[in-house]
């Protein structure tokens, strides 16, 4: 796809005799939201870990806006602009909300180690700018009043928002949201939909991995479907929803197929 900001070709990962991801091709259009869905065990989490640099692919390429990130470690992938949240939030519960967001900003520091240790003017100016960015993100998420509170004191829905803010402080070119609606109540899901829609409206390219199909259908510009590590559909929501292979994968209608749990 010519307007793709992220192109994935032939992405594969084998664990011993198990082919967890098998020759997957994905394109994330610039400024659009691609949802990656599939039954449990379809290979979604492995795919995200491959894209994020947590796992190295057995084969295939990951290219972000012309830059080959294949096999790069996670910190370099994030610094290049391919940034993820986690299905199970990895926040520091004793640190404040603001401190948790700033922890995610380390990859944006352009000043060197010596500048940080000596707290030279360049480092102090950069630190001030990052703090202001973090506070602005928290304000946009309705968390400004909680900036100095310990994360562990906050309800789960707010903690999920902090996870998103910590990813956004890195100024991602592509944001990968891994099950962002998990554990949220209906009101919190509505807030999430509104915020993600706003991010996309600002031109951010997003890969959404999600089980909540109502959320997916409301947000996705395109949907890609994995089943047993293989891509079985990729297209616009209405098209994918009516694809026989997708219906079979979710409902187990195909003779001999395993029903999704």
C-alpha positions as CSV (number, residue, x, y, z in Angstrom):
1,X,0.0,0.0,0.0
2,X,1.7,3.2,-1.2
3,X,0.3,5.4,1.7
4,X,1.3,2.9,4.4
5,X,3.4,4.3,7.2
6,X,4.1,0.8,8.5
7,X,4.6,-2.1,6.1
8,X,5.0,-5.7,7.3
9,X,6.0,-8.4,4.8
10,X,6.2,-12.2,5.4
11,X,6.4,-11.8,9.2
12,X,6.9,-15.2,10.7
13,X,7.9,-16.7,14.1
14,X,8.4,-20.3,15.0
15,X,8.7,-21.7,18.5
16,X,10.2,-25.1,18.1
17,X,7.6,-27.0,16.1
18,X,4.9,-24.4,16.5
19,X,4.4,-21.8,13.7
20,X,2.9,-19.0,15.9
21,X,2.9,-16.4,13.1
22,X,3.1,-17.5,9.5
23,X,4.0,-15.1,6.6
24,X,1.8,-12.2,7.7
25,X,1.6,-9.1,5.5
26,X,0.2,-5.9,7.1
27,X,0.0,-2.3,6.0
28,X,-1.0,0.6,8.4
29,X,-2.3,3.5,6.3
30,X,-0.9,6.9,7.3
31,X,-3.2,8.6,9.7
32,X,-5.6,5.7,9.9
33,X,-6.5,3.0,12.4
34,X,-5.9,-0.7,11.6
35,X,-7.5,-3.2,14.0
36,X,-5.9,-6.6,14.4
37,X,-8.3,-9.2,15.6
38,X,-8.7,-12.9,15.9
39,X,-9.8,-15.7,18.2
40,X,-7.7,-16.5,21.3
41,X,-4.4,-18.1,20.3
42,X,-4.6,-16.6,16.8
43,X,-1.1,-15.1,17.1
44,X,-2.0,-11.4,17.9
45,X,0.2,-11.0,20.9
46,X,3.2,-12.7,19.2
47,X,2.7,-10.4,16.2
48,X,2.7,-7.3,18.4
49,X,5.9,-8.6,20.2
50,X,7.5,-9.0,16.8
51,X,6.6,-5.5,15.7
52,X,7.7,-4.0,19.0
53,X,11.1,-5.7,19.0
54,X,10.4,-7.9,22.1
55,X,10.8,-11.0,19.8
56,X,12.9,-11.4,16.7
57,X,11.1,-12.8,13.7
58,X,12.1,-16.1,12.1
59,X,11.5,-14.4,8.7
60,X,10.0,-11.3,7.3
61,X,10.5,-7.5,7.4
62,X,9.1,-4.6,9.4
63,X,9.5,-1.2,7.8
64,X,8.5,2.0,9.4
65,X,8.2,4.9,6.9
66,X,11.1,3.5,4.8
67,X,13.2,2.5,7.8
68,X,13.9,-1.2,8.3
69,X,13.3,-2.1,11.9
70,X,13.5,-5.9,11.5
71,X,15.2,-7.6,14.4
72,X,15.9,-4.3,16.2
73,X,15.7,-4.3,20.0
74,X,12.6,-2.9,21.7
75,X,14.2,0.4,22.8
76,X,15.4,1.2,19.3
77,X,12.0,0.3,17.8
78,X,10.3,2.7,20.3
79,X,12.9,5.4,19.6
80,X,12.2,5.1,15.9
81,X,8.5,5.9,16.6
82,X,6.8,2.4,16.7
83,X,5.4,2.5,20.3
84,X,3.2,0.2,22.2
85,X,1.0,-0.1,25.3
86,X,0.7,-3.4,27.1
87,X,-2.3,-5.7,27.5
88,X,-1.4,-5.9,31.2
89,X,-0.4,-2.4,32.3
90,X,3.2,-2.1,33.4
91,X,3.0,0.9,35.7
92,X,5.0,1.7,38.8
93,X,2.3,1.8,41.4
94,X,4.3,3.7,44.0
95,X,5.3,6.5,41.6
96,X,3.0,9.4,40.8
97,X,1.0,9.6,37.6
98,X,3.3,12.3,36.3
99,X,6.4,10.3,37.2
100,X,5.1,7.2,35.4
101,X,4.5,9.2,32.2
102,X,8.0,10.7,32.4
103,X,9.5,7.3,32.8
104,X,8.3,6.6,29.3
105,X,10.0,9.8,28.0
106,X,13.6,8.6,28.4
107,X,14.0,7.6,24.8
108,X,13.2,11.2,23.7
109,X,16.2,12.7,25.6
110,X,18.5,14.1,23.0
111,X,21.1,15.3,25.5
112,X,23.8,12.9,26.6
113,X,24.6,11.1,29.8
114,X,27.1,13.8,31.0
115,X,24.5,16.5,30.5
116,X,22.0,14.6,32.6
117,X,24.5,13.9,35.4
118,X,25.8,17.5,35.5
119,X,22.3,18.8,34.9
120,X,23.5,21.2,32.2
121,X,21.2,23.9,30.8
122,X,20.4,21.8,27.7
123,X,19.2,18.9,29.8
124,X,17.2,21.1,32.2
125,X,15.4,22.7,29.3
126,X,14.6,19.4,27.7
127,X,13.4,18.0,31.0
128,X,11.1,21.1,31.5
129,X,9.7,20.6,28.0
130,X,9.0,16.9,28.6
131,X,7.3,17.7,31.9
132,X,5.0,20.2,30.1
133,X,4.2,17.7,27.4
134,X,3.4,15.1,30.0
135,X,1.0,17.5,31.9
136,X,-0.7,18.4,28.6
137,X,-1.2,14.7,27.8
138,X,-2.7,14.1,31.3
139,X,-5.0,17.1,30.9
140,X,-6.2,15.7,27.6
141,X,-7.0,12.4,29.3
142,X,-8.8,14.1,32.2
143,X,-6.0,13.2,34.6
144,X,-4.5,16.6,35.4
145,X,-5.9,16.6,38.9
146,X,-4.3,13.2,39.6
147,X,-0.8,14.1,38.3
148,X,0.8,14.0,41.8
149,X,-1.2,11.0,43.1
150,X,0.4,7.5,43.4
151,X,-0.8,5.3,40.5
152,X,-1.7,2.5,42.9
153,X,-4.4,4.7,44.5
154,X,-6.3,5.2,41.2
155,X,-9.0,3.0,39.7
156,X,-8.2,0.6,36.9
157,X,-9.7,2.7,34.2
158,X,-7.5,5.6,35.0
159,X,-4.4,3.4,35.1
160,X,-5.2,2.3,31.5
161,X,-5.2,5.9,30.5
162,X,-1.8,6.5,32.1
163,X,-0.4,3.6,30.1
164,X,-1.6,5.4,26.9
165,X,-0.1,8.7,28.1
166,X,3.2,7.0,28.7
167,X,3.2,5.8,25.1
168,X,2.2,9.1,23.7
169,X,5.0,11.0,25.5
170,X,7.4,9.3,23.0
171,X,5.6,11.1,20.2
172,X,5.0,7.9,18.2
173,X,4.6,7.7,14.5
174,X,2.6,4.5,15.0
175,X,0.8,3.8,18.3
176,X,0.1,0.1,19.0
177,X,-2.7,-0.3,21.5
178,X,-2.8,-3.8,23.0
179,X,-6.2,-4.6,24.4
180,X,-6.8,-1.0,25.7
181,X,-10.5,-1.8,26.6
182,X,-9.6,-4.8,28.8
183,X,-11.2,-4.4,32.2
184,X,-13.0,-1.2,31.4
185,X,-16.6,-0.6,32.2
186,X,-19.0,0.7,29.5
187,X,-18.5,4.4,30.4
188,X,-14.8,4.0,30.3
189,X,-15.0,2.3,26.9
190,X,-16.9,5.2,25.6
191,X,-14.2,7.6,26.8
192,X,-11.6,5.4,25.2
193,X,-13.4,5.5,21.9
194,X,-13.7,9.2,22.0
195,X,-10.0,9.7,22.9
196,X,-8.7,7.3,20.3
197,X,-10.9,8.9,17.6
198,X,-9.4,12.2,18.6
199,X,-5.8,10.9,18.2
200,X,-6.6,9.5,14.8
201,X,-8.2,12.9,13.9
202,X,-4.9,14.5,14.8
203,X,-3.2,12.3,12.2
204,X,-1.8,9.6,14.4
205,X,-1.5,6.1,12.8
206,X,-2.8,3.4,15.1
207,X,-2.7,-0.4,15.3
208,X,-5.4,-1.6,17.6
209,X,-5.4,-5.1,19.0
210,X,-8.7,-5.7,20.7
211,X,-11.4,-8.3,21.6
212,X,-14.2,-5.8,22.0
213,X,-15.8,-6.0,18.5
214,X,-18.2,-3.1,19.1
215,X,-15.2,-0.9,19.8
216,X,-13.4,-2.3,16.7
217,X,-16.3,-1.7,14.4
218,X,-16.7,1.9,15.6
219,X,-13.0,2.8,15.3
220,X,-11.3,0.8,12.6
221,X,-10.7,2.1,9.1
222,X,-9.4,-1.4,8.2
223,X,-9.5,-4.7,10.0
224,X,-6.9,-7.5,9.6
225,X,-7.9,-11.0,11.0
226,X,-5.5,-13.6,12.2
227,X,-6.3,-17.3,12.8
228,X,-3.7,-19.9,13.8
229,X,-1.0,-17.5,13.0
230,X,-2.2,-16.7,9.4
231,X,-3.9,-13.7,8.0
232,X,-7.3,-14.8,6.8
233,X,-8.8,-11.4,6.0
234,X,-7.8,-7.7,5.5
235,X,-10.2,-5.0,4.4
236,X,-12.8,-2.5,5.4
237,X,-15.0,-3.4,8.5
238,X,-18.2,-4.2,6.6
239,X,-16.2,-6.4,4.1
240,X,-14.4,-8.3,6.8
241,X,-17.4,-8.8,9.0
242,X,-19.1,-10.7,6.2
243,X,-16.1,-12.8,5.1
244,X,-16.9,-16.5,5.4
245,X,-13.4,-17.4,6.7
246,X,-13.8,-14.8,9.5
247,X,-17.2,-16.2,10.5
248,X,-15.8,-19.7,10.5
249,X,-12.8,-18.7,12.6
250,X,-14.9,-17.1,15.3
251,X,-17.9,-19.4,15.3
252,X,-16.2,-22.7,14.4
253,X,-18.6,-23.5,11.5
254,X,-16.0,-25.1,9.3
255,X,-16.0,-28.9,9.5
256,X,-13.2,-30.0,11.7
257,X,-12.3,-26.5,12.8
258,X,-11.8,-25.6,16.5
259,X,-14.4,-23.2,17.9
260,X,-12.9,-20.0,19.3
261,X,-13.1,-19.7,23.1
